[in-house]
Amino acid sequence: MNTPLTQTEILETLRQVIDPEVGCNIVDLGLVYSASCQDGKAVVTMTLTTQGCPMHESLCGGAQNALLTLPGVTEAEVQLVWEPPWNPSMMTEDGRAIVGTQY
């Protein structure tokens, strides 16, 4: 019997997805609002730093591809939301260290 994936395991996998504009992963940037997996379907709710982000498809596709590498995941859905709007205070300490004074 497979043990269900935890949110921590999902977030660790999503750290592989790097925003090339700022050189930081989407988790430490604070873009991921929720992550879960049930019955082989991983669902992530996330945002982007701006609605006009040119990396929209790359980041969402990267998140979906990363989720599909997890054991037991057969389907991955990335839900893009704009509320609450992203702001720099959502970054982790690691994210702030990576980005530096850019934000």
DALIN-V748357 format. One record per run of one state. SS is the DSSP state (a for helix, b for strand, c for the rest). FROM is the first residue (numbers start at 0). LEN is the number of residues. If there is no record, write none. Layout:
SS_FROM_LEN ; SS_FROM_LEN
//
This chain:
c_0_6 ; a_6_8 ; c_14_3 ; b_17_2 ; c_19_4 ; b_23_2 ; c_25_6 ; b_31_7 ; c_38_2 ; b_40_6 ; c_46_9 ; a_55_12 ; c_67_7 ; b_74_6 ; c_80_7 ; a_87_3 ; c_90_2 ; a_92_10 ; c_102_1
//
